[in-house]
Amino acid sequence: MKITVVGMGYVGLSNAVLLARHHDVVVLDIAPEKVASLNARRSPLHDIDIEAALADKALQLRATLDAGEAFAGADYVIVATSTNFDVATNKFNTSSVEAVIERVMEQGTQPITIIRSTVPIGFTQDMRAQYATDTILFMPEFLREGRALHDNLYPSRIVVGDVSARGQAIADMFSASAMARDIPVLLTGSTEAEAIKLFANSYLAMRVAFFNELDSYAAANALNARQIIEGVGLDTRIGTHYNNPSFGYGGYCLPKDTKQLLSHFEGVPQKMFTAIVEANPTRMDFIAYDLLRRGTKTVGIYRLTMKAGSDNFREASMLGVMERLQEAGVRVLIYEPLMATDNTSYGEVTHDLATFKSTADVIVANRIAHELADCRTKLYTRDIYGRD
């Protein structure tokens, strides 16, 4: 079976590597350097499992810049292109997904198109109506940056926006390629599947925001946040998972998905989703205030990446904190090995950890790292558990 994957981000690449264990997979991308990297069996992004899997010669995997080559004879096309949130339109920019669908519809024989990009609720139904076809469906992904292949191999669930035998066949294809067994499978309508994705990520954002605001209260009143969090979490209805305070929810998905879901509530009474969206900048305000009231002259920002194992810092909460400090006139020195030192778009960057440690009056870290053990006396973090 030939499967074409469009897009080489975390979603596309992890899907491609997963399915190439049993199928002929072609990855289409517009970036020549990414295509060359994948064909040389080097991962264009940082994911330890993807990097290890690409060393496996048994993968039936190749990449191309040629759409004609990629789509010819494909049984399935998996769309995994970016859908950034556009503040001007107050919704996702789905132009890249629409362009792929249009190109697929031009084929003589139409493959099944599986949208794995996150899209607005109702998007798939609109595409089906526009092209008068039922060959387009939505399948949400539930992946973590840096662990994308792992979360495909050991998925929490498989959701397919198609209740027919075709939807079951797609679920079976992904289940057979996974390492886990007895994976929960849910077949739904495509619109319900789109809603599952946005509501799931908004719940995660809500949980992050809850424990962050608990932590803000504890810090403002000189209370032990860990004791409060542990006492709250001992209620089995709440649990002790996903409860580690941070500078805010960030990364590529949660900020944009919460905003997109909020936009769908026009005409529907709600308060919670507005609060979830507004809680994030409020947390960054508090963190910046907590730092500024110390009168620090030079603040060291330790890493911009959202989490260990990721090479992405788009929408990182650390950026929001840093911007607030810079606006207040504080000198900010960034230690980020993944950013060129001549990149001044974010400020002053260094790769010299020793100089970074000695120059900064306080070192701000969203997550504690072993290499900061010798400067704990000037370390500022809200990381309680040293995880997540």
N, C-alpha and C positions, 0 to 999 in steps of 0.2 A: 504494500500500500504506500502511495506517495502522499506525503504531508508537507505542505508549504507553510512556513512560519514567517510572518511579516513583522519585522522589528527585532532588534537585538539588545533590548534592555533586559532587566532581570526577568520579567515575565516571559518574553519571547525566547531568550536563550535557555532558560531552565526548562521550558516546554520542549524546545527542540532537542536538548540533550536527553531528556526523559524519554521521548518518543522514538529517538534514533536508536534506542536499544533494541527495538523490534521492528521498526519501519524505516523506509527511505525518506529522509527529511532534508528539505532544502530551505535555507534561511535567506530571505530577501531583505536587504537593507540598503540605504542610500549612502552610507559612509564607507568609502573604499578601504580605509584603514581597519575598520571592524571586520569587513569581509575577508581581507587578507589575513588578519589575526586569527579568525576562526578556521580558515582553511589551513593555516599553519598549526592548528590545534593549540592555540593560545587564547585564553579567555580575554575578551575586550573589557571585562569588568571583574571586580574582585568578589569571588565566591569560592571558598575553598573546595566545596564539593564539585562545582562545575570545573574548576581547574584540574582536579584529580580525574574527573570523568573524561575530559578531553584527551587524556593520555591513553585511554582505552581504544585500541585500534578497531575494536568490534563495532563501534558506533557507525551507523550509516548516515553520515552527516556531512553536508557541504554548504557553502554560502555563495551567494551570487548578487551582482548588481543588476542583472538582467531579469526584468519582470516576466518577459515572455518565456524564458527558460524556467523560471520558478513556477509559473502557473500551469504550464503545459502538462497535461495528464494528471494533475493533482486530484486526489480524492477528497481531501480536506484542505481548507485554507484557514490557518489560525491567525487572527489579527491581534497584534500585540504592540501597537504604536502608542505614542504618548497622547494623552488627553488632558492637557493643562487647564486649570481653571482660569477663565477670562473674566477679570473683574468688570470690564466694560459691559459685557453681556450678562454677567452674573450666572454663568453656566460653563460647562466644559467646552473646550474647543475640540470638536470631533472631526475636524476637516481631514485629518490624516486617515482616520478610520473610514470616512465616507469615500475618500479617494481610492482606498484599497478595494472597497466593495464595488465601486464603479468599474474598476479595472477587472475584477473577477467576473462581473456581469457581462463584460464584453467577450468573455471566452465562449467558444463554440459549445462546449459542454460545461455546465455550471457545477463546480464542486460544492460541497457543504461548507459554508463559511461560518466559522466559530469565532465570535468576538470575545476576546479575553481582556481587551482594554476596558477600563472602567468608563461607563457611559451614563448619560442621564436616564432616569426612569422613563420608559416608553420609546427609547431610541430605536431598539431593534424592531419593534412593531412598525414604526415610521418607515424604516428601511425596507421592510417586507412590503409595505403598501406602495412605496415609491417604485419598486422594481417588480411588483406583482409576482412575488415568489415566496415560497416557504422554506427556502434553502439557507436562510440566514438565522442564526440563533445566538444566544448569549450564554456564556459559561463563566461565572465569576471566578477569580483567583484569590487565594488567601495566603499570600506569601510574605515573608520577611526579607528585607534587604540583607544580603550577605548570607542568607540561608535559603535562598529561593529553590535550589534543586532539592535540598533536604526536605523542604515543605511540599514538594511535588512527589518525592519518593515516599514520604510518610504524611500524607495529607490528613487534616482533621476531618474533612468531609469532601465529597465531590458533588457539586451542584450543577445540573445541566438544565438550561431553560428550554426544555422540549419534553413533553410528556409522552411522546410516541415511542415506538420501537427504535427509531433512529436515535432518540435521546439516550435510551438504554445502551445502545451500541457504542455511543461516544463515551458514556460512563465506563463501560466495560473496557474500552481501549485504554483509558487513563488508569483504570484499576489494574489492568494486566501489566502496565509499564511500571507501576509503583512497587516498592519493596514491602510495604505494609499490606496486611491482609484484613479482611472483614472491615473495610472502609465504609463508613456510612455514606449512602448514596441517596440524593434527593432529586427527583425530576419535578420541575415546576414549569409554569409559563415563563416566557422570556422576560416579561415585565416584572413578574415576581422575583426572578433571579437577579435582575438589576437592582431591585429594592433590597434584596438580601445583602448584596455587596455594600451598599451605602449605609444601611442601618447597622450592619456588623461593625464597620469601621467607625461609625459615629458612636457606637457603644464603647468601643475601645478608647476613643478620644474622651468620652465622658468619664470613664474610669480613671484615665490619666489625670484629667482635670480635677476630679474629686480628691485624689490623694495629694495632688499638688496644692490645692487650696487648704486641705487639712494641714499640710506642712507649712504653708504660709502663716496660718493662724498660730501654729506651734512656735515658729521662729519669731513672730511678732510679740509673743507673750512669754518667751524664754521657757517653753515647755519641751518635753522630750517627745519628739514626733514619732520615734520608733515605738515607744511604749504605747502610744495612742493607736498607731496603725496596727500593731500586733493585737491589741485588745479588740479593735473593731473586726479584724480579720478572723478571729477565733469563732465568730458566728459562721457556721457552715454555709449559710445562704450567701455570705459575702466572700469568704475564703481568703487565703494568704497569697494568692497569685496576682501578678500584674499590679503591684501596689507600691512600687519603688518610686519615690518622688524624683522629679527631673526639673529642667528649666522650662518645660512645656512639651506638648506633643508636636512632633515634627516629621521629617522625612517626606517622601513624595506623595504618600496616599492620604493620611489622616487630615491634614489641613484642607486639601482641596475637596475631599469627599464629604466632609462635614458641611462645607459651604454649599456644595451642590445639593445635598439633601435638604438643607435649609431652604434653598430656592424653590423646592418642590412643595413647600408648605404654604405657598401663597393661597389665601382663601381658606386655609385649615387652621383652626386655633391651636397655638402651641407656645410654650415658653422655654422648654428645655433645650431645644436645638439652637435657639438664639444664644442661650447661656453657654452652651458647649463651645460655640464659635468664639464668643467674647471672652471666655475664660482663659484662652491661650495668651493673647496679648496682655491680659491682666497679670498673669503669672510672670511674664517677662518684665513687666513694669515693677513688680515686687522684687524680683531678683536684682534688677538694676539698682533700685532704691536701696536694697540691703547692702549692696556693694558701695554705692556712692556715699552712704552715711558714715562709712569708715574713713573717708577722706583720703582714699588711695590715689597716688599720683600715676603709677604705671600698673596696669592690669594685664596679666598674661593670660591669654586664651589658649587653653590646651585642647587642641583638636576641634575641628568643625564638623567632622563626620558624626552622624546620628548615633551609630552604635558600632561596637567592635565587629570586624569582619566586613564592613561596608566601605566603599570608596565614594559614597555619595553624600554631599552636604546641602543638597537643595532643600530649602524650607527648614533647615536645621534650627532648632530653638536657640542654639548658641548664637546664631546670626542676629536674632532679635534682641538678645541681651547685649551683644556687642554694639549694635547700632545705637542703643540707648546710652551706653557708656560714652561712645564717641560724640554723640550729640551734646553730652554734658561736659565735653572738653577733656575727658580723661585720655591719656595716652594708652593705646591698646597695642600689645605685641602678640602676634598669633604664631603658635607653633603648630604647623600643619604640613607634614612631609608630602602630602598628596597635592599641595599647591605650590606652584613655582614662586620662588622668592621675589621675582620681578613682577608678580601679579599684585598690583596695588588696588585692585577693585574693592577689596575688603579691608585693606590697611597694611600695616607693616608685618611682613611674614619672615620667619626664620626657620631653618632646618637644624640649627644648632641648639640642642636641648640644654646643654650646660649653660650657654649664654642666656637662653630663655629663662632658666630657673634663677640665675643670679640677677638678671635685670628686673624681673617682675617683683613688685611689692606684694602682690597677691596673685595666686594662680587659680584661675577659674576652670573647673572641670565638670562637665555634665555627668561624667562617669569616672570613678577612681581607676587609675591605672598603676600597675606595679612600678613603672619607671618614675612615678611621683612619690615613692615611699620616703625619699630622703628630704622632702620639702613639705611635709604634712603641716608644719607650724604655720605656713602661709597659704595653705590650700583651702579654697572655698568651693564647696560642693554641697548639694542636697542629696547626694547618693547615699542612701542608708544601707542597702543590702549588697552593693557591689555586683550588680547583675542588670539584666535588661538593657 
